Amino acid sequence: MTDDGPTGSETPDDAVDDPYVLSGSQPHDFWAESVAKRIIERNPDDPIAIKGGISPSGVPHLGNMNEIARGYFVAEALRDRGRTVRQIFTADDRDPLRKVPRKLADLDGNVVGLDEVDAGALGRNLGKPYTAIPDPFGCCDSYGAHFSNLIERSAELLDIPVETVSNTERYESGAFDDVIHQLLEHREQARSVLAKYQDKVDDDYVPFRPICAECGHVTETDAVQSVDLDAETVEYVCTDVEAGDRIIEGCGHEGTATFREGKLPWRFEWPAQWQVLDVDFEPFGKDHAEGSWPSGADIARNVLDDTPPVPMAYEWFTLDGEPFSSSAGHVIMVQDALEFLEPEVLRYFFTKDPSRARDFSIERANQLVDEFDEFERTYFGEFASGHKMEGEAEAAYPMLVESTTEQPIRLPYTFAAVLGMTDDIELREKMARRQDHIPESAPKRSVEEALGRVEYARTWAERVDNAYNYRLAADLPTTEFDATTAAALDDLADFVEAGHDGEAIQSEIFETARRHDLDPGDLFAAGYRLFFDTDQGPQLGTFLADLDRAFVVHRLRREA
């Protein structure tokens, strides 16, 4: 346990509120421990509240999981210091739907187009809160509830305990009543503070957005005509709402709304959440760092007389080099990623420094797995002291796995993809043992867990259609070769039987073809027909070296 107790020093607000807490030198090798230290220096009461949150505007993708996964590692660092932690995810589900997304996801994480759901449920309800819109899949109480279920499932798959809080439920329960009252009572001061950050704030600005009782739209702040603090109501006229590059027309209804029948504008809702939920730490994207965070911190301190949480801005992820886009469907969900990555590997991806942009590459998933394997081996002391990952692995690795008492057996990911070319479980194990990837003394359970990576790697090969996306023919294919090709295959069998690595076998294929006056391409094609019953395949020499030697020799000699 690390002693990161309070320092008692006084720090100016602008330094305390700096969201780039990970810039410059850090007191710990693992960023989450450095953040935990900053939180503890504020001497918070237990349970320490960590929050993340997003609006349910589309498919909740891997980038959105920053809001939960980054907080998880900080929570674990705090727990390591003996603190109790409450990790919260706020679904900002009283926000209005501003445009119809082009892609959605069912509860199993399958991304689908609008033609596969009741898209009209969305199109007919633009401008209404997400929780007032029917679920286009018809499986949940609302579109907002559907989204929240997806987030909860994603967190569960990563084994992150998180408490989902619905903004709609908080408004309806009256949890926001006091803070709304305070903001409307001091609306001139609220207006003055926000005006420093937004040009559109005029003398009539009121920090409240009533929900129209007639059409159900979340109105803009200019809809409020008067405020009755004693009754905790506002009078409003339903006006037009801006939705990106379009206008959602107001119905003109004149009505009265209670504080529970509307919502705060985001710039005020965020600091209101901090106060209502007593938030101590919140990570958020860099867009907020330059936008709503400065105004939120200012509003918290100078309007709500509250202390904003310790902030942490994170850089965004990209997906195969391009920005995530829920509306366009350029996304990958946790459920999807876990089809080709073990959960601990995906959790490892989120341990990387949040202050640097990261690309999640499906095509190069093998590199991420290799990096995780090195991280794991570092933790278990396979490298000399001073390894580049040593300090970070010591702190973060226990947060990734269920137990650290025994080092798992890990097959190299691309080798696992080679094993995925065959459905023969016994052959997979035999090949792995021959390559010394599974020790002779390994217990059955450890062997089964090690071979479990094969299906992940096989799915990856199929998804990206790379050099490993082939299937080894279980039986000797029916094929005939001329005498010259047959003799060349027999010679190649003798070479493999003598024991050589993949590079040597690859070179020998060319040499054998030359000695028999064959086109090398024809000899390669013969090999592919024998092993894959096709005319093409992966790099043949490397593949044959990874297979069981006796099996390769028999197949090259056309023996069943």
KEMIMAR-115086 format. One line per 10 residues: number of its first residue (from 1); their letters; for each residue z, y, x of C-alpha. Coordinates in nm, 4 decimals. Layout:
<atoms>
NUM) a) Z,Y,X ~ ...;
</atoms>
This chain:
<atoms>
1) mtddgptgse) 0.0000,0.0000,0.0000 ~ -0.0914,0.3450,0.1297 ~ 0.1496,0.6369,0.1198 ~ -0.0553,0.9150,-0.0351 ~ 0.2325,1.1090,-0.1872 ~ 0.2203,1.4729,-0.2983 ~ 0.1899,1.7313,-0.0247 ~ 0.3394,2.0191,-0.2201 ~ 0.0825,2.2607,-0.0801 ~ -0.0731,2.5354,-0.2901;
11) tpddavddpy) -0.4514,2.5263,-0.3196 ~ -0.6771,2.7912,-0.4755 ~ -0.8427,2.6936,-0.8024 ~ -1.1940,2.7126,-0.6587 ~ -1.1026,2.4551,-0.3941 ~ -0.9154,2.2299,-0.6370 ~ -1.2053,2.2412,-0.8831 ~ -1.4755,2.1683,-0.6246 ~ -1.6648,1.8661,-0.7650 ~ -1.8050,1.7746,-0.4249;
21) vlsgsqphdf) -1.4809,1.6116,-0.3172 ~ -1.6637,1.3625,-0.0980 ~ -1.8396,1.6214,0.1181 ~ -1.7118,1.6538,0.4711 ~ -1.4647,1.4258,0.6481 ~ -1.2543,1.1896,0.4380 ~ -0.9054,1.0468,0.4986 ~ -1.0162,0.6916,0.4145 ~ -1.3140,0.4675,0.4942 ~ -1.3690,0.3879,0.1268;
31) waesvakrii) -1.4465,0.6901,-0.0890 ~ -1.2393,0.5673,-0.3869 ~ -0.9256,0.5684,-0.1754 ~ -0.9933,0.9268,-0.0690 ~ -1.0295,1.0289,-0.4333 ~ -0.7124,0.8390,-0.5271 ~ -0.5263,1.0366,-0.2635 ~ -0.6408,1.3647,-0.4171 ~ -0.5259,1.2510,-0.7601 ~ -0.1834,1.1457,-0.6354;
41) ernpddpiai) -0.1392,1.4794,-0.4584 ~ -0.1262,1.6360,-0.8051 ~ 0.1771,1.4208,-0.8858 ~ 0.0471,1.2938,-1.2243 ~ 0.2580,1.0933,-1.4640 ~ 0.1773,0.7308,-1.5378 ~ -0.0438,0.6117,-1.6844 ~ -0.3015,0.8067,-1.4865 ~ -0.6015,0.8689,-1.7136 ~ -0.9521,0.8223,-1.5751;
51) kggispsgvp) -1.2411,0.9140,-1.8024 ~ -1.6157,0.8881,-1.8208 ~ -1.8499,0.9458,-2.1100 ~ -2.2045,0.9971,-2.2288 ~ -2.3918,1.0786,-2.5469 ~ -2.5596,0.7759,-2.7114 ~ -2.9084,0.9169,-2.6799 ~ -3.0911,0.6003,-2.5735 ~ -3.0683,0.2768,-2.3771 ~ -2.7425,0.2716,-2.1746;
61) hlgnmneiar) -2.8851,0.1887,-1.8339 ~ -2.7459,0.1153,-1.4895 ~ -2.7326,0.4843,-1.4022 ~ -2.5073,0.5510,-1.7027 ~ -2.2652,0.2906,-1.5685 ~ -2.1711,0.5352,-1.2941 ~ -1.9414,0.6865,-1.5566 ~ -1.7463,0.3614,-1.5739 ~ -1.7977,0.1831,-1.2418 ~ -1.7107,0.4825,-1.0228;
71) gyfvaealrd) -1.3925,0.5352,-1.2214 ~ -1.3072,0.1659,-1.1913 ~ -1.2894,0.1736,-0.8119 ~ -1.0682,0.4808,-0.8190 ~ -0.8506,0.3077,-1.0796 ~ -0.8194,0.0023,-0.8557 ~ -0.7284,0.2191,-0.5562 ~ -0.4535,0.3786,-0.7655 ~ -0.3277,0.0400,-0.8842 ~ -0.3121,-0.0723,-0.5214;
81) rgrtvrqift) -0.0699,0.2160,-0.4735 ~ 0.1528,0.0892,-0.7518 ~ 0.0318,0.3254,-1.0240 ~ -0.0620,0.2309,-1.3787 ~ -0.4021,0.3497,-1.4974 ~ -0.5726,0.4027,-1.8310 ~ -0.9504,0.3975,-1.7938 ~ -1.1276,0.5616,-2.0866 ~ -1.4907,0.5855,-2.1886 ~ -1.5699,0.8533,-2.4454;
91) addrdplrkv) -1.8710,0.7898,-2.6640 ~ -1.9876,1.1426,-2.7497 ~ -2.1119,1.0046,-3.0775 ~ -2.0667,1.3149,-3.2900 ~ -2.3523,1.4737,-3.0985 ~ -2.6687,1.5156,-3.3066 ~ -2.9797,1.3063,-3.2546 ~ -3.2331,1.5534,-3.1157 ~ -3.5350,1.3264,-3.0681 ~ -3.6340,0.9692,-3.1416;
101) prkladldgn) -3.6262,0.7589,-2.8242 ~ -3.9297,0.5493,-2.7461 ~ -3.7205,0.2477,-2.6445 ~ -3.3967,0.0935,-2.7723 ~ -3.1871,-0.2086,-2.6782 ~ -3.0370,-0.4834,-2.8898 ~ -2.6821,-0.6062,-2.8358 ~ -2.8043,-0.8703,-2.5889 ~ -2.9519,-0.5993,-2.3695 ~ -3.3159,-0.6635,-2.4562;
111) vvgldevdag) -3.5160,-0.3399,-2.4449 ~ -3.7525,-0.3149,-2.7405 ~ -4.0037,-0.0702,-2.8794 ~ -3.9693,0.1195,-3.2057 ~ -4.2115,-0.1174,-3.3736 ~ -3.9475,-0.3905,-3.3500 ~ -3.6719,-0.2011,-3.5347 ~ -3.6239,0.0257,-3.8342 ~ -3.7427,0.3378,-3.6532 ~ -3.7352,0.5321,-3.9780;
121) algrnlgkpy) -3.3564,0.5148,-3.9682 ~ -3.3790,0.7461,-3.6694 ~ -3.6721,0.9638,-3.7704 ~ -3.5187,1.0482,-4.1061 ~ -3.1896,1.1523,-3.9503 ~ -3.2748,1.3974,-3.6744 ~ -2.9986,1.6528,-3.6345 ~ -2.7256,1.4266,-3.7722 ~ -2.4367,1.2776,-3.5704 ~ -2.5079,0.9399,-3.4130;
131) taipdpfgcc) -2.2287,0.7848,-3.6184 ~ -2.3920,0.9096,-3.9406 ~ -2.7235,0.7395,-3.8591 ~ -2.7881,0.3783,-3.9731 ~ -2.8185,0.1256,-3.6949 ~ -3.1951,0.0633,-3.6576 ~ -3.1112,-0.2998,-3.5687 ~ -2.8993,-0.3394,-3.8812 ~ -2.6165,-0.5089,-3.6925 ~ -2.3564,-0.2332,-3.6489;
141) dsygahfsnl) -2.1986,0.0323,-3.8668 ~ -2.4140,0.3070,-3.7133 ~ -2.6479,0.3884,-3.4284 ~ -2.3487,0.5349,-3.2438 ~ -2.1479,0.2149,-3.2945 ~ -2.4420,0.0084,-3.1685 ~ -2.4545,0.2145,-2.8516 ~ -2.0772,0.1861,-2.7981 ~ -2.0972,-0.1917,-2.8356 ~ -2.3651,-0.2026,-2.5671;
151) iersaelldi) -2.1495,-0.0005,-2.3282 ~ -1.8462,-0.2197,-2.3950 ~ -2.0497,-0.5349,-2.3295 ~ -2.1848,-0.3900,-2.0060 ~ -1.8323,-0.3101,-1.8857 ~ -1.7105,-0.6577,-1.9835 ~ -1.9928,-0.8203,-1.7867 ~ -1.8793,-0.6256,-1.4797 ~ -1.5193,-0.7257,-1.5586 ~ -1.4104,-0.3631,-1.5910;
161) pvetvsnter) -1.1290,-0.3059,-1.8423 ~ -1.2163,0.0136,-2.0269 ~ -1.0946,0.1702,-2.3500 ~ -1.3780,0.3099,-2.5611 ~ -1.2921,0.6270,-2.7500 ~ -1.5196,0.7526,-3.0290 ~ -1.5430,1.1298,-3.0494 ~ -1.6197,1.0992,-3.4193 ~ -1.3010,0.9039,-3.4796 ~ -1.1016,1.1584,-3.2801;
171) yesgafddvi) -1.2364,1.4457,-3.4834 ~ -1.1795,1.2654,-3.8128 ~ -0.8236,1.1674,-3.7184 ~ -0.7311,1.5275,-3.6425 ~ -0.6790,1.4678,-3.2703 ~ -0.8902,1.7765,-3.1954 ~ -0.7290,1.9990,-3.4613 ~ -0.4855,2.1776,-3.2308 ~ -0.7361,2.2504,-2.9568 ~ -0.9951,2.3708,-3.2124;
181) hqllehreqa) -0.7307,2.5961,-3.3632 ~ -0.6488,2.7351,-3.0185 ~ -1.0141,2.8001,-2.9343 ~ -1.0897,2.9685,-3.2657 ~ -0.7716,3.1737,-3.2514 ~ -0.8744,3.2974,-2.9085 ~ -1.2480,3.2947,-2.9731 ~ -1.3036,3.6359,-2.8170 ~ -1.1503,3.5119,-2.4928 ~ -1.3465,3.1862,-2.5210;
191) rsvlakyqdk) -1.6631,3.3857,-2.5785 ~ -1.5914,3.6057,-2.2773 ~ -1.5399,3.3097,-2.0432 ~ -1.8486,3.1213,-2.1626 ~ -2.0631,3.4356,-2.1346 ~ -2.0254,3.4119,-1.7567 ~ -2.2212,3.0851,-1.7680 ~ -2.4584,3.1162,-2.0652 ~ -2.6857,3.4092,-2.1488 ~ -2.7099,3.3279,-2.5208;
201) vdddyvpfrp) -2.3454,3.4034,-2.5950 ~ -2.3347,3.7154,-2.8152 ~ -2.0584,3.9008,-2.9993 ~ -2.0917,3.6717,-3.3024 ~ -2.0525,3.3482,-3.1074 ~ -1.7939,3.1075,-3.2534 ~ -1.7122,2.7868,-3.0596 ~ -1.7509,2.5486,-3.3524 ~ -2.0430,2.3610,-3.5106 ~ -1.9869,2.2614,-3.8755;
211) icaecghvte) -2.1582,1.9543,-4.0175 ~ -2.3519,2.0580,-4.3262 ~ -2.2130,1.8890,-4.6365 ~ -2.5575,1.9026,-4.7995 ~ -2.8051,1.7763,-4.5362 ~ -2.5650,1.6267,-4.2821 ~ -2.7018,1.8235,-3.9856 ~ -2.4753,1.9396,-3.7056 ~ -2.5336,2.3136,-3.7270 ~ -2.5406,2.5579,-3.4393;
221) tdavqsvdld) -2.2565,2.7988,-3.3625 ~ -2.4382,3.0830,-3.5367 ~ -2.3873,2.9030,-3.8682 ~ -2.0185,3.0016,-3.8796 ~ -1.9643,3.3098,-4.0980 ~ -1.5844,3.3312,-4.0988 ~ -1.2749,3.1442,-3.9804 ~ -0.9533,3.0765,-4.1738 ~ -0.6944,2.9650,-3.9201 ~ -0.4222,2.9062,-4.1795;
231) aetveyvctd) -0.6411,2.6714,-4.3835 ~ -0.8105,2.5414,-4.0661 ~ -1.1544,2.5865,-4.2170 ~ -1.4744,2.7788,-4.1485 ~ -1.7329,2.9207,-4.3860 ~ -2.0903,2.8440,-4.2793 ~ -2.4561,2.8677,-4.3680 ~ -2.6765,2.5755,-4.2605 ~ -2.9230,2.7246,-4.0144 ~ -3.2014,2.5924,-3.7928;
241) veagdriieg) -3.1090,2.3709,-3.4970 ~ -3.2947,2.3679,-3.1674 ~ -3.3882,2.0160,-3.0541 ~ -3.5677,2.0343,-2.7231 ~ -3.9096,2.1881,-2.7887 ~ -3.8819,2.1599,-3.1644 ~ -3.6766,2.3094,-3.4454 ~ -3.4856,2.1086,-3.7042 ~ -3.4813,2.3289,-4.0104 ~ -3.1506,2.4074,-4.1772;
251) cghegtatfr) -3.1235,2.3605,-4.5504 ~ -2.9534,2.6985,-4.6111 ~ -2.6507,2.5432,-4.7800 ~ -2.3417,2.7651,-4.7872 ~ -2.0165,2.5763,-4.7611 ~ -1.6708,2.5322,-4.6181 ~ -1.5894,2.2855,-4.3425 ~ -1.2505,2.1807,-4.2101 ~ -1.1883,2.1424,-3.8393 ~ -1.2442,1.7699,-3.8944;
261) egklpwrfew) -1.5887,1.8258,-4.0441 ~ -1.7663,1.9579,-3.7400 ~ -1.7539,1.9500,-3.3643 ~ -1.7063,2.1748,-3.0655 ~ -2.0049,2.2810,-2.8524 ~ -2.0253,2.0623,-2.5419 ~ -1.9045,2.3376,-2.3085 ~ -1.5793,2.3432,-2.5074 ~ -1.5697,1.9820,-2.6184 ~ -1.5463,1.8525,-2.2622;
271) paqwqvldvd) -1.2329,2.0521,-2.1663 ~ -1.0936,1.9728,-2.5129 ~ -1.1291,1.6026,-2.4296 ~ -0.9368,1.6555,-2.1062 ~ -0.6511,1.8116,-2.2978 ~ -0.6450,1.5655,-2.5884 ~ -0.6719,1.2585,-2.3636 ~ -0.4619,1.4050,-2.0798 ~ -0.7356,1.3237,-1.8276 ~ -0.6465,1.3202,-1.4561;
281) fepfgkdhae) -0.9830,1.2273,-1.3033 ~ -1.3452,1.2261,-1.4169 ~ -1.6673,1.1434,-1.2306 ~ -1.9907,1.3009,-1.3548 ~ -2.3537,1.3520,-1.2581 ~ -2.4666,1.6322,-1.0329 ~ -2.6296,1.8079,-1.3302 ~ -2.2825,1.8766,-1.4701 ~ -2.1558,1.9852,-1.1284 ~ -2.3727,2.2949,-1.1416;
291) gswpsgadia) -2.3615,2.3386,-1.5195 ~ -2.0873,2.2483,-1.7611 ~ -1.8217,2.1584,-1.5015 ~ -1.7657,2.5164,-1.3719 ~ -1.7482,2.6559,-1.7244 ~ -1.5302,2.3659,-1.8405 ~ -1.2805,2.4152,-1.5605 ~ -1.2730,2.7894,-1.6321 ~ -1.2208,2.7305,-2.0061 ~ -0.9467,2.4756,-1.9388;
301) rnvlddtppv) -0.7526,2.7120,-1.7148 ~ -0.8135,3.0471,-1.8792 ~ -0.8540,2.9676,-2.2481 ~ -0.6641,2.6422,-2.3046 ~ -0.3969,2.7068,-2.0397 ~ -0.4592,2.3568,-1.9073 ~ -0.5372,2.2029,-1.5692 ~ -0.8782,2.0355,-1.5437 ~ -0.8899,1.6851,-1.3951 ~ -0.9796,1.6022,-1.0378;
311) pmayewftld) -1.3614,1.6067,-1.0463 ~ -1.6160,1.4004,-0.8564 ~ -1.9882,1.4687,-0.8766 ~ -2.2146,1.1725,-0.8068 ~ -2.5796,1.1633,-0.7166 ~ -2.8186,0.9894,-0.9533 ~ -2.9750,0.6498,-0.9180 ~ -3.3460,0.5853,-0.9273 ~ -3.5115,0.2601,-1.0321 ~ -3.7758,0.1316,-0.7916;
321) gepfsssagh) -3.8205,0.4870,-0.6671 ~ -3.8580,0.6565,-1.0066 ~ -3.5956,0.8365,-1.2209 ~ -3.4318,0.6374,-1.4979 ~ -3.5702,0.7300,-1.8398 ~ -3.4128,0.5869,-2.1537 ~ -3.6762,0.7418,-2.3776 ~ -3.9667,0.6040,-2.1741 ~ -3.8050,0.2645,-2.1253 ~ -3.7935,0.2903,-1.7435;
331) vimvqdalef) -3.4466,0.1413,-1.7330 ~ -3.2529,-0.1636,-1.6322 ~ -2.9322,-0.2587,-1.8053 ~ -2.6336,-0.4448,-1.6645 ~ -2.7263,-0.7463,-1.8760 ~ -3.0734,-0.7451,-1.7250 ~ -2.9614,-0.7006,-1.3650 ~ -2.7155,-0.9885,-1.3982 ~ -3.0046,-1.2235,-1.4630 ~ -3.0972,-1.2041,-1.0941;
341) lepevlryff) -2.7779,-1.0730,-0.9294 ~ -2.4290,-1.2186,-0.9222 ~ -2.1708,-0.9854,-1.0838 ~ -1.9948,-0.9243,-0.7528 ~ -2.3230,-0.8139,-0.5947 ~ -2.3926,-0.5664,-0.8745 ~ -2.0361,-0.4326,-0.8515 ~ -2.0913,-0.3919,-0.4771 ~ -2.3864,-0.1613,-0.5473 ~ -2.1430,0.0837,-0.7092;
351) tkdpsrardf) -1.9136,0.0880,-0.4054 ~ -2.1739,0.2852,-0.2134 ~ -2.1000,0.6502,-0.1400 ~ -2.1499,0.8423,-0.4690 ~ -2.2446,1.1603,-0.2837 ~ -2.5755,1.0046,-0.1759 ~ -2.8709,0.9269,-0.4005 ~ -2.9402,0.5548,-0.4364 ~ -3.2439,0.3550,-0.5385 ~ -3.1893,0.0334,-0.7270;
361) sieranqlvd) -3.4910,-0.1744,-0.6344 ~ -3.5624,-0.4909,-0.8269 ~ -3.8393,-0.5762,-0.5836 ~ -3.5997,-0.5484,-0.2879 ~ -3.3011,-0.7120,-0.4567 ~ -3.2846,-0.9559,-0.1660 ~ -3.1872,-0.6683,0.0649 ~ -2.8957,-0.5719,-0.1604 ~ -2.7752,-0.9333,-0.1672 ~ -2.8058,-0.9618,0.2104;
371) efdefertyf) -2.6016,-0.6442,0.2481 ~ -2.3329,-0.7769,0.0156 ~ -2.3185,-1.1024,0.2109 ~ -2.2637,-0.9077,0.5318 ~ -1.9948,-0.7038,0.3559 ~ -1.8225,-1.0256,0.2495 ~ -1.8444,-1.1825,0.5952 ~ -1.7002,-0.8645,0.7422 ~ -1.3978,-0.8914,0.5138 ~ -1.3399,-1.2502,0.6243;
381) gefasghkme) -1.3548,-1.1519,0.9933 ~ -1.6857,-1.3053,1.0960 ~ -1.7739,-1.0015,1.3070 ~ -1.6017,-0.8436,1.6033 ~ -1.3456,-0.5712,1.5387 ~ -1.5044,-0.2308,1.4826 ~ -1.7941,-0.3553,1.2681 ~ -1.9490,-0.0683,1.0705 ~ -1.8324,-0.2158,0.7383 ~ -1.4838,-0.3177,0.8478;
391) geaeaaypml) -1.2666,-0.0452,0.6955 ~ -1.4660,-0.0205,0.3749 ~ -1.4794,-0.3987,0.3294 ~ -1.1031,-0.4328,0.3754 ~ -1.0438,-0.1805,0.0949 ~ -1.3290,-0.2507,-0.1461 ~ -1.4085,-0.6217,-0.1229 ~ -1.0953,-0.7366,-0.3129 ~ -1.2102,-0.5134,-0.6006 ~ -1.5367,-0.7084,-0.6278;
401) vestteqpir) -1.4173,-1.0677,-0.6582 ~ -1.1603,-1.2661,-0.8520 ~ -0.9908,-1.4066,-0.5437 ~ -0.9925,-1.3492,-0.1681 ~ -0.8043,-1.6647,-0.0722 ~ -1.1177,-1.8596,0.0174 ~ -1.4501,-1.7429,0.1597 ~ -1.7352,-1.8532,-0.0676 ~ -2.0380,-2.0389,0.0613 ~ -2.3393,-1.8111,0.0197;
411) lpytfaavlg) -2.6982,-1.9260,0.0473 ~ -2.9289,-1.6578,0.1895 ~ -3.0985,-1.5072,-0.1147 ~ -3.4581,-1.5674,-0.0069 ~ -3.3696,-1.9237,0.0935 ~ -3.2206,-1.9657,-0.2533 ~ -3.5550,-1.8432,-0.3887 ~ -3.7281,-2.1164,-0.1861 ~ -3.4938,-2.3730,-0.3400 ~ -3.5844,-2.2298,-0.6782;
421) mtddielrek) -3.9371,-2.3626,-0.6284 ~ -3.8086,-2.7089,-0.7153 ~ -3.6155,-2.8279,-1.0200 ~ -3.4758,-3.1218,-0.8234 ~ -3.1038,-3.0425,-0.7887 ~ -3.0484,-3.3149,-0.5286 ~ -3.3402,-3.1892,-0.3209 ~ -3.2007,-2.8353,-0.3358 ~ -2.8682,-2.9524,-0.1953 ~ -3.0381,-3.1717,0.0649;
431) marrqdhipe) -3.2513,-2.8810,0.1863 ~ -2.9524,-2.6457,0.1989 ~ -2.7491,-2.8956,0.4000 ~ -3.0350,-2.9613,0.6427 ~ -3.0556,-2.5881,0.7130 ~ -2.6762,-2.5802,0.7704 ~ -2.6221,-2.3432,0.4777 ~ -2.3769,-2.5902,0.3241 ~ -2.1187,-2.7513,0.5561 ~ -2.0777,-3.1281,0.5423;
441) sapkrsveea) -1.7091,-3.0843,0.4531 ~ -1.7726,-2.8467,0.1619 ~ -1.5993,-2.9577,-0.1610 ~ -1.8125,-3.0300,-0.4658 ~ -1.7006,-2.7172,-0.6512 ~ -1.7976,-2.4916,-0.3593 ~ -2.1365,-2.6616,-0.3324 ~ -2.2051,-2.6089,-0.7022 ~ -2.1057,-2.2431,-0.6780 ~ -2.3281,-2.1937,-0.3732;
451) lgrveyartw) -2.6268,-2.3538,-0.5449 ~ -2.5630,-2.1298,-0.8468 ~ -2.7380,-1.8511,-0.6566 ~ -3.0650,-2.0457,-0.6809 ~ -3.1183,-1.9584,-1.0467 ~ -3.0526,-1.5902,-0.9785 ~ -3.3088,-1.5903,-0.6968 ~ -3.5573,-1.7894,-0.9026 ~ -3.5351,-1.5361,-1.1847 ~ -3.5892,-1.2553,-0.9322;
461) aervdnayny) -3.9008,-1.4259,-0.7922 ~ -4.0410,-1.4709,-1.1415 ~ -3.9643,-1.1137,-1.2404 ~ -4.1347,-0.9477,-0.9448 ~ -4.3930,-1.2252,-0.8988 ~ -4.3463,-1.2312,-0.5225 ~ -4.4168,-1.4927,-0.2557 ~ -4.1381,-1.7154,-0.3899 ~ -4.2768,-1.7396,-0.7425 ~ -4.4249,-2.0873,-0.7078;
471) rlaadlptte) -4.3181,-2.4304,-0.8271 ~ -4.3075,-2.7310,-0.5987 ~ -4.4974,-3.0212,-0.7524 ~ -4.2351,-3.2869,-0.8275 ~ -4.4863,-3.5697,-0.7915 ~ -4.7729,-3.6110,-0.5494 ~ -5.0694,-3.4301,-0.7086 ~ -5.3840,-3.6293,-0.7740 ~ -5.6273,-3.5021,-0.5141 ~ -5.8796,-3.6330,-0.2607;
481) fdattaaald) -5.9567,-3.4981,0.0866 ~ -6.2428,-3.5724,0.3202 ~ -6.1678,-3.7727,0.6355 ~ -6.1477,-3.4658,0.8595 ~ -5.8976,-3.2850,0.6366 ~ -5.6932,-3.6041,0.5918 ~ -5.6727,-3.6508,0.9696 ~ -5.5633,-3.2894,1.0131 ~ -5.2884,-3.3344,0.7527 ~ -5.1673,-3.6489,0.9312;
491) dladfveagh) -5.1500,-3.4597,1.2613 ~ -4.9587,-3.1797,1.0949 ~ -4.7162,-3.4376,0.9530 ~ -4.6505,-3.5682,1.3046 ~ -4.5792,-3.2128,1.4255 ~ -4.3334,-3.1463,1.1419 ~ -4.1641,-3.4821,1.1955 ~ -4.0999,-3.3907,1.5594 ~ -3.8863,-3.0985,1.4439 ~ -4.0091,-2.7358,1.4613;
501) dgeaiqseif) -3.9226,-2.4055,1.2980 ~ -4.1320,-2.2226,1.0428 ~ -4.3095,-1.9937,1.2886 ~ -4.4146,-2.2893,1.5027 ~ -4.5402,-2.4841,1.1993 ~ -4.7376,-2.1806,1.0817 ~ -4.9082,-2.1521,1.4210 ~ -4.9694,-2.5256,1.4348 ~ -5.1613,-2.5153,1.1065 ~ -5.4147,-2.2839,1.2737;
511) etarrhdldp) -5.4239,-2.4987,1.5892 ~ -5.4648,-2.8224,1.3929 ~ -5.7530,-2.6716,1.1950 ~ -5.9174,-2.5598,1.5215 ~ -5.8831,-2.9051,1.6817 ~ -6.0439,-3.0685,1.3781 ~ -6.3153,-2.8030,1.3484 ~ -6.1841,-2.6934,1.0080 ~ -6.1639,-2.3478,0.8568 ~ -5.7873,-2.2647,0.8651;
521) gdlfaagyrl) -5.8144,-2.1450,0.5074 ~ -5.9289,-2.4912,0.3992 ~ -5.6305,-2.6574,0.5673 ~ -5.3916,-2.4105,0.4102 ~ -5.5542,-2.4770,0.0724 ~ -5.5060,-2.8509,0.1232 ~ -5.1393,-2.7938,0.1943 ~ -5.0997,-2.5790,-0.1169 ~ -5.2638,-2.8470,-0.3308 ~ -5.0263,-3.1096,-0.1950;
531) ffdtdqgpql) -4.7103,-2.9105,-0.2485 ~ -4.7928,-2.6783,-0.5420 ~ -5.1040,-2.8322,-0.6991 ~ -5.2723,-2.4921,-0.6586 ~ -5.5007,-2.3330,-0.3988 ~ -5.2507,-2.0677,-0.2909 ~ -4.8805,-2.0197,-0.2310 ~ -4.6167,-1.8699,-0.0004 ~ -4.6392,-1.8639,0.3793 ~ -4.6830,-2.2349,0.4279;
541) gtfladldra) -4.5196,-2.2861,0.7671 ~ -4.1969,-2.1077,0.6701 ~ -4.1838,-2.2930,0.3405 ~ -4.2339,-2.6371,0.4978 ~ -3.9611,-2.5666,0.7521 ~ -3.7148,-2.4912,0.4709 ~ -3.7945,-2.8107,0.2803 ~ -3.6410,-3.1485,0.3532 ~ -3.8266,-3.2759,0.6591 ~ -3.8735,-3.6341,0.5372;
551) fvvhrlrrea) -4.0066,-3.5076,0.2065 ~ -4.2607,-3.2822,0.3836 ~ -4.3782,-3.5621,0.6119 ~ -4.4292,-3.8024,0.3204 ~ -4.6159,-3.5396,0.1198 ~ -4.8467,-3.4437,0.4100 ~ -4.9264,-3.8123,0.4546 ~ -5.0025,-3.8321,0.0793 ~ -4.7268,-4.0881,0.0278 ~ -4.5611,-4.0885,-0.3159;
</atoms>
